[in-house]
Amino acid sequence: MNKTVELSQTAYQWILRHRFISEDRIRSVVQQTPVSERLYTDEDHFEITFKTRNNCHVLQIIIWTHERQTTYLVYKIHSQKA
């Protein structure tokens, strides 16, 4: 069973300001990233880093996630040029 992905208010506002990536893409990345590619900062928190294109730039996206029993809570997102 896949866990559901929830977005915090901060993460949702980031998506509204950055039109090059959608809410659906964030949700699918969190659900489909294997455990081996997650960088755990403690038992329940991890980061996912991936690259995407924005017009002529390659961007690195970092997603900070809290893993709960039945959900993933995305609480922070950051982008930078790769």
N, C-alpha and C positions, 0 to 999 in steps of 0.2 A: 504494500500500500504506500503510495506517495504521500508525503507530508504536504500540507498546503503551505503556500508562501504568502506572508503578510508583509505589508510595507508600513514603516513608521511614517509619521507626518513629515519628518525631515527627509526621508528617502523619497517620498512622494513629491515633495516640493522640488527636490533635485531633478527628478524626471521631468517636471513641468518646465524647468529652466533649460534643460538640455534635450532638445527635440531630436537629436540624432540617435537616441536609443529609447525603446518603448518599455512600458511596464511588462508586457508579455515576454519580451526578450530577457529582462531581469529575472522574472519568475522561472523561465525555462532554464536559464543558466544555473540558478540556484538548485533547481530540482535535478538537473542532469549532470552536474559536475560530480565525478567520482570522489570518494573519500580520500583517495591517494593524492588528488590535486588540491585539496583544501589545506590551508595553513591554519591549524588550530592554535589560538592564543591561550586558551584554557579549555576546560572540559566541555563547555557549552557554546563557546564563541569561536568563529572561524572567519577567515578572509578567502575570497575567491578573486583571482586576477585573470583577466582575459583581454585580448586585443580586438579592436574593431576599427573600421574605417569611417571617417567623416570627411566627405569631399576629397581633398587631396592629402589629408593627414591620417596617420595611424595613431589611434588613441589607446591608452591602457586604462581599463576600467577596474576599479577595486571595489568589491562589495563586502561590507562587514555584516555578518549574520549571527543571530542568536538562535541556537538550535533548542527547541522545546520538544516535549514528548510527542506532540501531534502536529507541530507547525515549525516553520522557519520564519523568523522575524528579521527582515532586512532593515537595519537601523541606520546605516550610513552608506553612501556611495560617493566615490571620488573618481575624477578623470584627469588624465594628463597626457601630454604628447609622449609617444613611445620613442 
